[in-house]
Amino acid sequence: MGLRQLAWRACYELLGARVRQPAWTFMNYGYAPLDDAAPPLVLDPADEPDRYGIGLYAHVLDGVDVAGADVLEVGSGRGGGVSWVARTLGPATTTGVDLAASAVALSRRDRSGPGLRFVQGDALALPFDDASFDVVLNVESSHCYPSTERFVAEVHRVLRPGGTFAWADFRRADDVAATRAQLRSSGLVPVHEDDVTAQVLHALRLDDARRAELVRAWIPRVARPAFRPFAALDGSSTHERFRTGKTRYLCARLRRST
């Protein structure tokens, strides 16, 4: 695992272990449509503070038939995304799996939904039988994995034939083509691919004040300088890389054909 991956993982572990407030639900960078005239995503009032984080899940799953499906989120983090899926999209079962024991414990304590469970496990060795799920979801987590190819092979293994892999994450601009190839490396067939860097950057700008306040309120002072780029706050190196196009935010939906 490279130094960048270790740094990201350390931030996730710190959030799980030290920031135990259930109100910090999502850790993704969010998604906001560029067209202000687009119909807004309809949310329960309790979900409104997480509009942009939920918006990314809604975009990634757009066109995926989740109702009645067995859904797995790999890298479920603080559990907000898979809980929203369970509560609003009507799956038969929803499972969140995460490597961090602290994140799994927090999710089990604070997240709920019909048929929802959380399991500790490694994305490169998923603790599930072959052909166990209709949908596998992975949002802003794979940049921490030592091998995207090994992860995608596990996704292929646990998906049922005809199942969908819905994925979103950021990559360096010069790694985009290689990442697209890695997603297809185990025989998954692309159904839709898009670059949503502009929409993610728009969400970051709209949500910057709230995110900055969360960092001030819940992150120890000594760790705040490291968390500014982690949270992609305005003026941070991460935000600048999105703004200048050096980092791209990608989404994809792929299908297991056999």
TIKOL-392331 format. One line per field, with one value per residue: residue number from 1; z negated, x, y negated of N, C-alpha, C, O, CB in turn; residue in three letters. Coordinates in steps of 0.02 Angstrom, whole numbers, plus 50000, padded with zeros to 5 digits. Atoms other than C-alpha are relative to their C-alpha. Last residue first. Glycine has a CB too. Layout:
! TIKOL-392331
drentor NUM;...
n_pz Z;...
n_px X;...
n_py Y;...
ca_pz Z;...
ca_px X;...
ca_py Y;...
c_pz Z;...
c_px X;...
c_py Y;...
o_pz Z;...
o_px X;...
o_py Y;...
cb_pz Z;...
cb_px X;...
cb_py Y;...
miza ala;...
***
This chain:
! TIKOL-392331
drentor 258;257;256;255;254;253;252;251;250;249;248;247;246;245;244;243;242;241;240;239;238;237;236;235;234;233;232;231;230;229;228;227;226;225;224;223;222;221;220;219;218;217;216;215;214;213;212;211;210;209;208;207;206;205;204;203;202;201;200;199;198;197;196;195;194;193;192;191;190;189;188;187;186;185;184;183;182;181;180;179;178;177;176;175;174;173;172;171;170;169;168;167;166;165;164;163;162;161;160;159;158;157;156;155;154;153;152;151;150;149;148;147;146;145;144;143;142;141;140;139;138;137;136;135;134;133;132;131;130;129;128;127;126;125;124;123;122;121;120;119;118;117;116;115;114;113;112;111;110;109;108;107;106;105;104;103;102;101;100;99;98;97;96;95;94;93;92;91;90;89;88;87;86;85;84;83;82;81;80;79;78;77;76;75;74;73;72;71;70;69;68;67;66;65;64;63;62;61;60;59;58;57;56;55;54;53;52;51;50;49;48;47;46;45;44;43;42;41;40;39;38;37;36;35;34;33;32;31;30;29;28;27;26;25;24;23;22;21;20;19;18;17;16;15;14;13;12;11;10;9;8;7;6;5;4;3;2;1
n_pz 50014;49949;49992;50011;49960;50014;49952;50018;49951;50037;49968;50026;50012;49958;49942;49962;49964;49948;49943;49965;49967;49940;50013;50010;49954;50014;49938;49990;50003;49934;49949;49978;49957;49937;49951;49938;49972;49969;50046;49988;50019;50059;50060;50016;50028;50069;50040;50010;50047;50067;50032;50066;50034;50010;50050;50066;50015;50020;50067;50048;50006;50037;50036;50040;49993;50031;49998;49978;50014;49938;50007;49954;50016;49997;49953;50016;50060;49981;49961;50047;50034;49952;49982;50016;49956;49931;49964;49978;49967;50038;49993;50028;49996;50041;49983;50053;49988;49929;49963;49961;50044;50033;49951;49981;50055;49996;49948;50024;50048;49963;49972;49931;49968;49993;50056;49997;49967;50046;50027;49992;50027;49999;50042;49990;49936;49996;50058;49973;49929;49952;49976;50039;50029;50020;49956;49932;49955;49949;49989;50008;49988;50046;49998;49974;49991;49938;49999;49937;49982;50055;50034;49955;49998;50066;50004;49957;50032;50053;50065;50032;50005;50023;49996;50041;49988;50053;50045;49989;50002;49933;49949;50022;50033;49951;49955;50038;49996;49933;49977;49990;50058;50042;50022;50024;50022;49991;50041;49985;50054;49988;50006;50035;50068;50031;50029;49950;49952;49994;49985;49932;49953;49997;49965;49928;49973;50006;49947;49932;49960;50008;49963;49954;50039;50034;50065;50058;50055;50031;50058;50058;50006;49986;50058;49976;49978;49928;49991;49929;49980;49982;49930;49992;49935;49969;49943;49950;49944;49993;50013;49986;50041;50070;50032;50003;50051;50065;50010;50013;50068;50047;49997;50029;50073;50024;49993;50055;49995;50000
n_px 50006;50042;49974;50044;49979;50044;50010;50054;50030;50047;50066;50037;49947;50006;49955;50014;50064;49989;49965;50048;50047;49968;49956;49931;49979;50025;50001;50068;50044;50000;50023;50068;50003;49965;50039;50011;49936;49965;49952;49933;49991;50035;49984;49929;49994;50024;49948;49946;50022;50006;49935;50000;50063;50007;49951;50024;50057;49972;49971;50055;50032;49957;50043;49954;49999;49942;49998;50066;50023;50014;50060;50054;50026;49949;50023;50069;50001;49980;50055;50054;49981;50005;50070;50017;49962;50023;49959;49935;49956;49939;49981;49935;50005;49949;49970;49995;50046;50004;50037;50059;50059;50015;50025;50066;50045;50009;50051;50065;50021;50015;50067;50008;49936;49986;49960;49934;49950;49964;49944;49999;49935;49991;49943;49968;50023;50030;50042;50066;50007;50000;50066;50022;50066;50018;49963;50025;49951;49969;49930;49951;49932;49949;49932;49954;50027;50037;50054;50036;50036;50031;50048;50057;50041;50032;50053;50054;50032;50045;49989;49941;49946;49938;49941;49942;49943;49950;50018;49967;50038;50002;50036;50061;50047;50023;50046;50062;50037;50023;50053;50064;50042;49981;50061;49974;49932;49953;49940;49951;49951;49933;50001;50059;49982;50061;49990;50011;50051;50050;49966;49973;50056;50028;49951;50005;50052;49975;49949;50027;49955;49931;49984;49944;49941;49968;50030;49971;50047;50009;49958;50042;50013;50070;50039;50061;49979;50011;50052;50018;50066;49995;49984;49933;49968;50028;49954;50019;50037;50066;50053;50059;50002;49982;50039;50070;50007;49997;50062;50053;49991;50027;50073;50024;49994;50053;50063;50007;49960;50042
n_py 49928;49968;49933;49942;49942;49944;49947;49955;49955;49959;49993;49943;49950;49941;50005;50062;49994;49949;50030;50042;49955;49971;49943;50021;50052;50067;50040;50024;49942;49967;50047;49987;49941;50014;50039;49962;49979;50057;50030;49975;49930;49976;50040;49990;49933;50003;50033;49952;49948;50029;50013;49969;50012;50072;50022;49980;50043;50065;49990;49995;50066;50046;50047;50041;50072;50031;50074;50022;50068;50036;50041;49982;49934;49948;49949;49984;49959;49932;49972;49983;49938;49945;49987;49930;49956;50004;50049;49976;50048;50016;50071;50022;50073;50032;50065;50049;50054;50016;49950;50020;50001;49937;49952;50024;49982;49927;49988;50020;49949;49938;50006;49975;49986;49929;49974;50032;49958;49956;50038;50072;50019;50072;50018;50065;50025;50066;50015;50016;50017;49946;49980;49942;50012;49931;49955;50006;50029;49959;50019;49946;50022;49973;50029;49950;49932;49994;49951;49998;50061;50037;49955;49989;50060;50007;49949;50022;50058;49975;50032;49972;50048;49968;50043;49982;50045;50003;49945;49936;49938;49969;50036;50034;49954;49951;50035;50011;49937;49984;50043;49966;50016;50056;50035;50064;49988;50056;50003;50053;49993;49971;49927;49974;49981;49975;49934;49948;50019;49947;49936;50002;50000;49933;49958;50012;49955;49932;49991;50002;49959;50024;50061;49989;49979;50057;50010;49969;50004;49934;49982;49984;49929;49987;50020;50033;50066;50013;50050;50011;50025;50070;50013;50025;49987;49940;49997;50049;49970;50032;49952;50041;50059;49990;49947;50020;50051;49966;49964;50049;50026;49950;50000;50063;49995;49956;50035;50049;50060;50059
ca_pz 50827;50880;50724;50752;50737;50677;50671;50588;50594;50501;50581;50496;50590;50660;50591;50474;50418;50379;50289;50176;50129;50094;49977;50020;49998;49893;49975;49814;49818;49876;49719;49611;49600;49535;49412;49323;49182;49152;49121;49252;49194;49191;49306;49433;49426;49451;49606;49677;49649;49728;49878;49927;50081;50136;50110;50203;50354;50351;50353;50499;50598;50564;50621;50756;50827;50864;50902;50939;50929;50935;50790;50855;50713;50779;50823;50672;50699;50878;50820;50687;50816;50925;50777;50704;50786;50709;50534;50466;50375;50334;50385;50416;50450;50487;50555;50556;50713;50648;50458;50386;50251;50371;50486;50337;50275;50445;50438;50273;50339;50491;50384;50285;50125;50083;50013;50178;50177;50046;50128;50155;50185;50215;50257;50322;50345;50206;50146;50306;50218;50028;49921;49814;49948;49973;50062;49987;49814;49685;49536;49558;49545;49560;49635;49672;49649;49594;49450;49416;49247;49150;49291;49391;49247;49219;49406;49414;49263;49335;49491;49641;49692;49750;49763;49802;49867;49886;49987;50060;50050;50108;49958;49792;49849;49973;49843;49719;49851;49873;49692;49628;49552;49678;49795;49886;49988;49998;50028;50093;50104;50220;50193;50257;50311;50499;50551;50667;50553;50420;50438;50448;50295;50197;50244;50197;50026;49989;50060;49961;49796;49692;49772;49710;49556;49664;49774;49947;50122;50240;50323;50498;50614;50638;50550;50685;50616;50516;50343;50291;50126;50065;49972;49783;49737;49567;49450;49344;49255;49148;49120;49196;49113;49170;49334;49387;49340;49442;49594;49578;49560;49716;49819;49760;49793;49970;50003;49931;50048;50000
ca_px 48878;48842;48904;48855;48948;48894;49027;49067;49226;49295;49450;49606;49726;49574;49621;49472;49483;49668;49631;49502;49628;49765;49652;49586;49403;49389;49426;49380;49542;49634;49574;49590;49779;49778;49639;49734;49811;49646;49553;49415;49236;49184;49311;49298;49108;49112;49220;49097;48950;49039;49099;48932;48892;49073;49098;48936;48993;49161;49069;48961;49111;49209;49064;49153;49038;49026;48871;48837;49015;49031;49115;49242;49366;49471;49327;49351;49540;49522;49424;49557;49696;49609;49582;49758;49829;49689;49729;49584;49420;49284;49113;49053;48891;48918;48759;48696;48648;48734;48743;48879;48994;49129;49126;49146;49291;49376;49344;49438;49584;49596;49584;49735;49805;49635;49621;49566;49427;49324;49232;49071;49065;48897;48869;48695;48612;48709;48763;48837;48986;48978;49022;49170;49246;49431;49500;49368;49417;49283;49184;48998;48849;48666;48509;48350;48240;48343;48452;48613;48681;48747;48784;48861;48973;49034;49067;49164;49271;49307;49379;49381;49203;49053;48877;48736;48563;48421;48260;48294;48159;48247;48215;48263;48388;48474;48483;48560;48686;48740;48747;48844;48995;49110;49017;49176;49090;48904;48804;48626;48506;48370;48183;48188;48366;48339;48487;48445;48522;48623;48780;48675;48570;48726;48808;48650;48652;48817;48749;48586;48667;48589;48420;48415;48308;48186;48156;48226;48162;48308;48282;48206;48338;48319;48484;48572;48746;48677;48757;48858;48945;49125;49099;49113;48931;48845;48926;48769;48806;48940;49080;49222;49374;49378;49284;49353;49529;49513;49455;49600;49726;49654;49681;49861;49897;49829;49940;50092;50068;50000
ca_py 50730;50550;50461;50282;50116;49944;49810;49645;49543;49392;49321;49253;49140;49050;48878;48866;49049;49029;48865;48947;49082;48955;48858;48685;48731;48888;49055;49148;49248;49091;48998;49153;49150;48970;49017;49157;49053;48963;49126;49149;49130;48949;48869;49010;49006;48817;48835;48962;48845;48697;48797;48874;48770;48766;48952;48989;48888;48978;49144;49087;49027;49187;49295;49396;49529;49714;49817;50000;50064;50255;50344;50469;50468;50324;50208;50094;50103;50039;49886;49857;49866;49736;49618;49632;49473;49371;49432;49533;49501;49626;49692;49870;49963;50149;50227;50407;50502;50658;50642;50533;50605;50663;50512;50396;50503;50489;50301;50291;50391;50277;50119;50174;50095;50019;49843;49763;49893;49801;49656;49753;49941;50025;50207;50250;50420;50503;50677;50750;50829;50831;50682;50627;50514;50544;50389;50274;50337;50370;50310;50336;50217;50263;50185;50285;50132;49982;49924;49833;49777;49926;50047;49905;49851;50029;50053;49889;49935;50108;50025;50144;50104;50205;50137;50257;50215;50340;50347;50175;50040;49882;49767;49843;49974;49858;49719;49842;49897;49717;49664;49813;49724;49808;49926;49978;50113;50084;50243;50249;50396;50335;50310;50131;50088;50081;49974;49828;49698;49790;49683;49524;49564;49610;49445;49350;49432;49345;49183;49185;49237;49097;49142;49322;49288;49188;49341;49311;49272;49243;49075;49065;48989;48801;48765;48865;48905;49050;49068;49220;49254;49265;49429;49444;49464;49479;49355;49335;49499;49415;49541;49441;49521;49703;49697;49529;49581;49741;49644;49521;49663;49746;49588;49573;49757;49741;49590;49680;49828;50000
c_pz 49932;49986;50047;50007;49981;50048;49974;50054;49971;50051;49956;50031;49969;49990;50046;50063;50045;50037;50056;50063;50041;50038;50065;49985;49982;50048;49989;50063;50014;50001;50070;50050;50027;50048;50064;50055;50067;50034;50035;49950;50011;49976;49937;49938;49981;49966;49927;49957;49986;49949;49929;49959;49927;49960;49985;49945;49930;49982;49975;49929;49949;49989;49959;49968;49952;50008;49964;50007;50029;49984;50061;49989;50043;49986;49996;50044;49982;49940;50020;50036;49952;49966;50046;50023;49984;50046;50074;50031;50016;50040;49958;50011;49961;50011;49949;50021;49948;50014;50075;50031;50035;49960;49967;50049;50014;49944;50010;50051;49971;49952;50036;50022;50072;50033;50011;49943;50006;50034;49947;49963;50015;49968;50012;49952;50018;50071;50009;49944;50015;50072;50052;50018;49966;49966;49983;50048;50071;50047;50051;50009;49980;50021;49949;50003;50030;50007;50069;49999;50065;50025;49946;49967;50041;49999;49933;49997;50042;49967;49949;49929;49963;50000;49973;50011;49951;50020;49940;49953;50016;50001;50067;50057;49984;49969;50053;50042;49958;50004;50067;50027;50011;49940;49951;49976;49983;49970;50015;49951;50017;49935;50008;50001;49964;49931;49964;49975;50054;50050;50013;50019;50072;50050;50004;50040;50075;50026;49996;50052;50074;50044;49989;50034;50044;49961;49965;49939;49941;49940;49975;49941;49939;49994;50011;49940;50025;50018;50075;50001;50075;50027;50016;50073;50001;50063;50035;50058;50054;50060;50006;49996;50009;49957;49926;49964;49993;49943;49931;49987;49982;49927;49948;50000;49966;49924;49974;50004;49943;50000
c_px 50030;49990;49954;50039;49955;50019;49948;49994;49943;49958;49956;49931;49971;50055;49997;50042;49989;49935;50011;50033;49949;49952;50029;50048;50071;50029;49971;49992;49928;49956;50004;49974;49930;49999;50039;49966;49992;50065;50043;50048;50069;50023;49968;50019;50073;50004;49979;50055;50057;49979;49992;50061;50001;49937;49993;50048;49973;49945;50029;50024;49944;49966;50042;49957;50051;49995;50063;49998;49931;49974;49992;49935;49941;49976;50043;49973;49928;49997;50016;49941;49946;50016;49994;49929;49988;50037;49979;50038;50067;50041;50063;50009;50057;49996;50052;50040;50003;49944;50002;49967;49937;49935;49979;49968;49928;49954;49989;49946;49932;49976;49980;49928;49994;50068;50024;50045;50068;50058;50039;50060;50009;50067;50015;50058;50034;49979;49958;49949;49927;49996;50008;49929;49973;49933;49988;50034;49971;50044;50031;50070;50049;50068;50045;50072;50053;49975;49967;49947;49960;49951;49962;49948;49938;49955;49963;49942;49941;49963;49949;50009;50058;50055;50060;50055;50054;50054;50046;49974;50037;49969;49992;49958;49934;49947;49971;49948;49936;49958;49971;49944;49926;49954;50013;49943;50032;50067;50036;50057;50059;50037;50066;50000;49942;50017;49936;50010;49994;49945;49949;50031;50025;49943;49975;50049;49994;49951;50031;50053;49979;50050;50071;50024;50061;50063;50034;49955;50027;49954;49984;50043;49957;49982;49925;49956;49940;50020;49991;49944;49993;49934;49996;50018;50070;50037;49988;50049;49981;49964;49930;49939;49936;49988;50013;49957;49928;49991;49999;49933;49946;50007;49971;49924;49974;50002;49942;49934;49987;50044
c_py 50016;50074;50038;50064;50059;50056;50049;50054;50040;50040;50044;50001;50063;50051;50061;49996;49939;50014;50051;49970;49960;50046;50028;50056;49976;49949;49931;49958;49981;50062;50030;49949;50011;50060;49984;49959;50036;50023;49948;49968;50029;50068;50029;49961;50014;50068;49996;49970;50049;50053;49974;49982;50022;49984;49926;49978;50016;49951;49934;50010;50001;49933;49951;49946;49969;49924;49977;49924;49987;49930;49955;49963;50020;50070;50063;50056;50021;50047;50073;50030;50022;50066;50061;50019;50074;50048;50001;49942;50033;49950;49988;49925;49970;49925;49979;49938;49945;49949;49982;50061;49976;49997;50065;50049;49976;50024;50075;50016;49984;50055;50064;49994;50022;50012;50072;50022;49968;50035;50040;49970;49925;49983;49927;49994;49934;49983;49936;49986;49984;49973;50055;50023;50062;49997;50074;50048;50000;49960;50047;49971;50056;49973;50034;49978;50046;50071;50000;50055;50003;49947;49963;50045;50010;49938;49993;50049;49975;49942;50025;49974;50032;49947;50037;49949;50018;49950;50001;50054;50064;50069;50036;49973;49967;50045;50047;49964;49996;50063;50019;49958;50021;49991;49944;49956;49933;50020;49935;50003;49956;50010;50034;50076;50033;50029;50022;50071;50054;49983;50055;50067;50000;50005;50072;50041;49991;50051;50069;50017;50002;50039;49976;49936;50010;50019;49941;49992;50041;49992;50070;50021;50014;50074;50013;49983;49959;49928;49987;49950;49991;49971;49925;49987;49971;50021;50067;49996;49950;50030;49970;50047;49959;49939;50005;50052;49977;49950;50034;50035;49949;49976;50048;49997;49937;50006;50042;49962;49952;49938
o_pz 49911;49999;50032;50050;49927;50109;49914;50112;49911;50094;49923;50036;49977;50026;50098;50115;50103;50098;50115;50116;50098;50099;50119;49986;49925;50075;50031;50079;50050;50052;50106;50083;50082;50109;50118;50111;50108;50088;50093;49944;49986;49916;49884;49894;49928;49907;49883;49914;49928;49893;49884;49904;49885;49915;49928;49892;49891;49934;49917;49882;49910;49934;49908;50003;49903;50062;49912;50053;50087;49949;50087;50023;50028;50008;50033;50023;49961;49946;50018;50013;49945;49978;50033;50011;50017;50092;50101;50053;49983;50098;49902;50062;49901;50067;49888;50071;49955;49989;50092;50052;50009;49963;49984;50040;49999;49956;50024;50034;49960;49968;50034;49995;50111;50080;49971;49945;50017;50001;49892;49902;50072;49917;50069;49892;50077;50120;49972;49943;49986;50083;50086;49974;49993;49905;50016;50100;50094;50049;50048;50052;49929;50077;49891;50043;50082;49977;50108;49968;50077;49996;49934;49973;50022;49973;49932;49997;50014;49947;49957;49886;49919;50048;49919;50068;49891;50079;49883;49901;50044;50055;50105;50048;49990;49999;50067;50041;49975;50033;50077;50035;49969;49902;49936;49998;50023;49911;50073;49891;50067;49884;50008;50054;49919;49925;49924;50013;50086;50057;50056;50074;50115;50089;50057;50095;50111;50061;50048;50097;50109;50058;50037;50067;50019;49958;49976;49935;49948;49896;49981;49949;49887;50000;49963;49911;50026;49979;50109;49966;50114;50036;49975;50088;49969;50074;50016;50112;50110;50115;49997;50046;49962;49899;49886;49924;49938;49893;49896;49942;49926;49886;49912;49950;49914;49891;49939;49952;49904;49962
o_px 50030;49936;49896;50083;49926;50020;49942;50010;49944;49926;49980;49898;49999;50056;50029;50018;49969;49937;50006;50002;49934;49954;50004;50109;50085;50084;49933;49937;49893;49926;49954;49924;49922;49994;50010;49961;50038;50082;50062;50048;50084;50023;49998;50053;50086;50021;50022;50083;50068;50006;50028;50071;49967;49938;49998;50026;49957;49952;50020;49994;49936;49969;50018;49928;50072;49976;50081;49967;49917;49924;50041;49886;49906;50007;50030;49928;49917;49976;49972;49912;49932;49982;49953;49907;50017;50007;49961;50009;50089;50026;50069;49988;50065;50008;50042;50076;49969;49889;50010;50000;49882;49896;49927;49910;49880;49913;49933;49894;49891;49928;49922;49883;50041;50086;50064;50105;50118;50109;50053;50064;50020;50085;50023;50051;50043;50009;49910;49895;49881;49977;50059;49886;49977;49928;50014;50006;49945;50040;50021;50081;50040;50078;50026;50111;50082;50004;49976;49956;49921;49898;49903;49888;49883;49899;49901;49884;49890;49906;49889;50035;50049;50061;50057;50072;50042;50066;50023;49945;50006;49963;49946;49898;49881;49894;49912;49889;49887;49904;49911;49889;49883;49944;49968;49936;50032;50072;50048;50047;50093;50021;50070;50003;49953;50038;49909;49998;50044;49897;49959;50019;49996;49939;49982;50034;49982;49970;50045;50040;49993;50104;50102;50076;50118;50110;50094;49916;50042;49965;49928;50086;49967;49924;49887;49926;49943;50011;50040;49894;50041;49928;49971;50074;50084;50050;50015;50029;49965;49991;49881;49919;49914;49968;49967;49915;49903;49957;49949;49896;49922;49962;49924;49894;49942;49950;49898;49904;49940;50093
o_py 50074;50100;50049;50071;50061;50046;50061;50041;50055;50011;50090;49949;50117;50101;50061;49973;49946;50026;50033;49968;49978;50048;50013;50046;49960;49959;49906;49936;50016;50077;50027;49962;50038;50050;49987;49983;50036;49999;49956;49906;50083;50081;50028;49988;50042;50073;50004;50004;50067;50054;49997;50009;49993;49943;49905;49955;49971;49912;49917;49985;49954;49905;49926;49904;49999;49900;50004;49897;50004;49923;49928;49978;50069;50118;50111;50093;50077;50104;50116;50079;50081;50116;50105;50075;50118;50076;50053;49892;50080;49936;50013;49897;49983;49901;49987;49940;49894;49956;49924;50109;49983;50044;50094;50068;50012;50069;50096;50045;50029;50090;50084;50027;50011;49976;50097;50011;50003;50048;50015;49974;49905;50013;49904;50007;49918;50005;49927;50014;50013;49916;50061;50030;50117;50008;50118;50065;50050;49899;50108;49929;50089;49950;50044;50004;50031;50116;49953;50107;49957;49937;49978;50032;49990;49941;49997;50028;49955;49950;50014;50010;50074;49908;50066;49934;50027;49939;50007;50039;50110;50098;50019;49963;49998;50057;50045;49982;50029;50063;50018;49983;50006;50038;49906;49899;49887;50037;49918;50011;49966;49980;50096;50107;50074;50086;49984;50118;50072;50021;50098;50093;50033;50053;50104;50062;50040;50098;50100;50057;50051;50013;49953;49938;50007;49980;49931;49945;50100;49950;50094;50065;49981;50092;50014;50028;49898;49882;49971;49957;49997;49910;49886;49967;49920;50080;50119;49974;49970;50030;50006;50077;49926;49947;50016;50034;49967;49964;50032;50015;49948;49986;50031;49977;49941;50006;50016;49948;49961;49934
cb_pz 50056;50068;49931;50049;49989;50007;50016;49990;50028;49954;50071;49921;49956;50071;49975;49956;49950;49968;49978;49954;49949;49979;49963;49945;49999;49927;50054;49940;49931;50020;49996;49940;49962;49985;49968;49985;49951;49947;49970;50074;50038;50014;50010;50060;50051;49998;50026;50068;50029;50000;50041;50007;50036;50067;50024;49997;50053;50057;50002;50020;50068;50037;49955;50044;49987;50032;49966;49951;50027;50043;49934;49995;49928;49953;50071;50007;49941;50030;50063;49961;49962;50060;50033;49926;49995;50025;49993;50052;49956;49985;49977;50033;49972;50016;50006;49939;50003;50042;49975;50053;49941;49954;50054;50031;49934;49996;50066;49983;49943;50039;50048;50004;49961;50040;49936;49999;50068;49971;49969;49975;50031;49964;50016;49990;49999;49973;49939;50043;50045;49988;50030;49926;50055;49953;49996;50025;49998;50039;49933;50051;49960;50001;49988;50067;50045;50060;49945;50059;50006;49956;49971;50065;50028;49945;50007;50072;49990;49948;50006;50041;49963;50045;49962;50015;49993;49986;50036;49992;50046;50027;50012;49954;49935;50027;50034;49936;49975;50046;50003;49937;49985;50041;49970;50055;50055;49966;50014;49998;49990;50046;50049;50031;49961;50045;49952;50057;50032;49933;49942;50007;49987;49930;49964;50014;49966;49927;49996;50015;49972;49927;49981;50053;49962;49953;49958;49985;50021;49979;49943;50017;49996;50069;49985;50051;50056;50019;49962;50035;49966;50051;50047;49970;50057;50015;49977;49967;49974;50007;49933;50070;50015;49996;50032;50071;50015;49993;50056;50059;49993;50009;50070;50038;49980;50032;50074;50002;50065;49939
cb_px 50035;50029;50007;49941;50075;49925;50066;49933;50053;49953;50007;49995;50054;49999;50071;50013;49942;50028;50067;49974;49963;50063;49961;50003;49951;50016;49961;49978;50005;50070;50042;49954;50023;50072;49978;49959;50037;50016;50045;50023;49952;49926;49976;50045;49976;49928;50013;50028;49940;49948;50040;49996;49943;49999;50070;49991;49945;50044;50054;49953;49973;50066;49950;50058;49931;50066;49936;49946;50050;49948;50003;49988;49981;50055;50001;49956;50032;50070;49987;49978;50067;50046;49969;50006;50073;50010;50076;49992;50011;50041;49943;50058;49931;50072;49946;50031;49931;49988;49927;50020;50013;50058;50053;50003;50025;50068;50021;49999;50051;50061;49996;50023;50035;49945;49959;49993;49976;49953;49976;49934;50058;49942;50063;49949;49925;50047;50043;49974;50026;49941;49962;50002;49952;50056;50075;50008;50067;49947;50040;49987;50016;49999;49997;49979;49938;50044;49948;50049;50049;50053;50037;50024;50041;50052;50030;50025;50051;50039;49998;50062;49977;50019;49989;50024;49979;50031;50001;50076;49946;50070;50034;50019;50031;50059;50035;50015;50044;50059;50024;49979;50003;49999;49952;50039;50042;49972;50047;49967;50022;50040;49953;49935;50024;49965;50062;50044;50017;49969;50047;50052;49955;49975;50067;50011;49933;50016;50054;49971;50002;50021;49951;49979;49984;49950;50003;50070;49930;50068;49991;49948;50066;49983;50011;49963;50052;49927;50017;49979;49986;50054;49953;50049;49958;49928;50077;49994;49938;50008;50009;50004;50059;50073;50014;49974;50045;50067;49990;49993;50070;50037;49975;50030;50073;50006;49988;50058;49986;49952
cb_py 50042;49990;50037;49999;50017;49981;50036;49962;50047;49956;50030;49998;49970;49980;49991;49939;50007;50065;49971;49944;50045;50039;50055;49951;49941;49980;50036;49960;50034;50018;49936;50001;50061;49981;49936;50060;50045;49947;50054;49987;50041;50003;49927;49979;50053;49974;49929;50022;50038;49943;49950;50075;50035;49963;50017;50076;50007;49971;50055;50058;49977;49990;50039;49969;49972;50027;49970;50024;49949;50038;49958;50071;50004;49983;49972;49938;49963;50000;49957;49938;49991;49988;49939;50011;49985;49929;50015;50058;49938;50063;49953;50038;49976;50028;49946;50030;50027;50064;50004;49950;49954;50019;50014;49929;49969;50035;49967;49926;50007;50023;49940;50074;50053;50034;49997;49924;50020;50052;49934;49968;50042;49963;50045;49941;49991;49948;49993;50058;50057;50048;49939;49983;49977;50033;49985;49930;50040;50037;50002;50057;49935;50078;49925;50020;49998;49980;49985;50011;49945;49968;50060;50030;49941;49996;50072;49992;49943;50039;49924;49982;49935;50061;49934;50071;49925;50070;50067;49993;49994;50004;49936;49943;50027;50042;49941;49961;50058;50007;49930;50027;49926;49937;50049;49964;50038;49936;50060;49930;50076;49954;50027;49973;49939;50054;50001;49988;49931;50014;50020;49945;49940;50021;49998;49928;49986;50016;49946;49932;50071;50006;49946;50050;50064;49968;50065;49971;50027;50031;49950;50055;50040;49975;49927;50045;50006;50012;49933;50068;49936;49990;50039;50049;49970;49991;49993;49932;50033;49924;50030;49964;49958;50019;50065;49989;49941;50038;50052;49952;49967;50067;50019;49941;50013;50069;49981;49950;49966;50000
miza thr;ser;arg;arg;leu;arg;ala;cys;leu;tyr;arg;thr;lys;gly;thr;arg;phe;arg;glu;his;thr;ser;ser;gly;asp;leu;ala;ala;phe;pro;arg;phe;ala;pro;arg;ala;val;arg;pro;ile;trp;ala;arg;val;leu;glu;ala;arg;arg;ala;asp;asp;leu;arg;leu;ala;his;leu;val;gln;ala;thr;val;asp;asp;glu;his;val;pro;val;leu;gly;ser;ser;arg;leu;gln;ala;arg;thr;ala;ala;val;asp;asp;ala;arg;arg;phe;asp;ala;trp;ala;phe;thr;gly;gly;pro;arg;leu;val;arg;his;val;glu;ala;val;phe;arg;glu;thr;ser;pro;tyr;cys;his;ser;ser;glu;val;asn;leu;val;val;asp;phe;ser;ala;asp;asp;phe;pro;leu;ala;leu;ala;asp;gly;gln;val;phe;arg;leu;gly;pro;gly;ser;arg;asp;arg;arg;ser;leu;ala;val;ala;ser;ala;ala;leu;asp;val;gly;thr;thr;thr;ala;pro;gly;leu;thr;arg;ala;val;trp;ser;val;gly;gly;gly;arg;gly;ser;gly;val;glu;leu;val;asp;ala;gly;ala;val;asp;val;gly;asp;leu;val;his;ala;tyr;leu;gly;ile;gly;tyr;arg;asp;pro;glu;asp;ala;pro;asp;leu;val;leu;pro;pro;ala;ala;asp;asp;leu;pro;ala;tyr;gly;tyr;asn;met;phe;thr;trp;ala;pro;gln;arg;val;arg;ala;gly;leu;leu;glu;tyr;cys;ala;arg;trp;ala;leu;gln;arg;leu;gly;met
***
